[in-house]
Amino acid sequence: MISRPSLISKIFLVFFGLLFASTAFAVVPTPRLPTPPAPALPSVVSYVLMDYDTGQIIAAKSENLRRAPASLTKLMTAYLTYQAIHNGTLNSNENIQISNTAWKTGGSSMFIQPGLAVNVDQLLHGLLIDSGNDAAVALAETVAGSRSGFVTLMNETAAQLGLRNTHYNNVDGLPDDNLYTTALDVARLSRTLIQQYPQVIQITKQKSYTYNKITQRSWNPVLFRDPSVDGLKTGLTDASGYCIDATAQRNGRRLIAVVMGGPNWAGSTNAVEALLDYGYRFFVNHPVYQSGQQVGKITRNDFSPMHVPVGVTQKVTVTVPKGHFSDLQRVVELNPNLQAPLKKGTVVGTLVFQLDGKTLKTVPVVSMVSAEKAGWLSRMFHKIGDAL
């Protein structure tokens, strides 16, 4: 006769069954895949890959090495021309009188000449597509009255934009020992140019331009290879090597790739494509905070209120390697010498984003309310509250 299992036996069977099931079907966390290293690109002297939206540097090589920029100089010439149009001192449809100096400028040309009609918009096309040195001189003389005056504006603007390793000595990029920049500064200037004057892309994306019945092909070889590329500028002298400043937009996301000192156009184009493919394949942008969102607080016994919320003034997006967003660390670093009274909107510190010990991005944080200096009674209550 087979006896029935007791209640205790049944309980043990159920318990061990559940234990076995939980062990057998336990979810094993997927290991985090490492991000491949950036392309080495030994054929180019320096490079930078920048995310346009966040301004973060995804990859770089000798990014602060000063190099002859050649016609990448014309990025600043274009920037100041657009600035003059924006400020109302220049009109894009305004006809320009061409000087003999501009007409006789050597190097690449859009073939302007005295007495031949040309307006500012046409000169910008000739500057950015044909890389016309004559167009650069004509625009400089129009905006600032002289080439020397324009060079002064170029250097003042470079300082304002934080281009610490850039110095201009002419407006067109012809060889000069006192003309230099870096891959990082070129990327920063390109980002600012597109941000403030996005209409520049409508010019730089064109593969050719015709003026006075002369059609010239764009100097940018990446335009003819990659349909996602829509700018921006190239440069070539013996001192500079083959330089390309390219920007692309894929699935709504824009990157900027700058290569300097390449061996030839094919080599520099390959380098640009390798950088763009790397950035789009292995990195992604994550929105983190909305404008006005609180990210931390100041706690001070001598402030009233004692707890002052701090936040960001604009939307914050961070570029991170794909699959690594959950590992992102966020730290609010407050200025050590904050004093009351404190006005609402005062910058009180920075929000630092770090990944694997490396700082990816820093954002200023501001006080979201005003704070006064606490009286002795308030300070006493604050201390009592802390002690409880």
Buried (B, 14 or more C-beta within 10 A) or exposed (E): EEEEEEEEEEEEEEEEEEEEEEEEEEEEEEEEEEBEEBBEBEBBBBBBBBBBBBBBBBBBBBBEBBBBBBBBBBBBBBBBBBBBBEEEEBEBEEEBEBBEBBBEBEBBBBBBBEEEEBBBBBBBBBBBBBBBBBBBBBBBBBBBEEBEEBBEBBBEBBEEBEBEBBBBBBBBBBEBEEBBBBBBBBBBBBBBBBEEBEEBBEBBBBEEBEBEEEEBEBBBBBBEEBEBBBBBBBBBBEBBBBBBBBBBBBEEBBBBBBBBBBEEBEBBBBBBBBBBBBBBEBBBBBEBBEEEBEBBBBEBBBBBBBEBBBBBBEEBBBBBBEBBBEEBEBEBEBEEEBEBEBEEEBEBBBBBBBBEEEEBBBBEBBBBEBBEBBEEEBBEBBEEEEEE
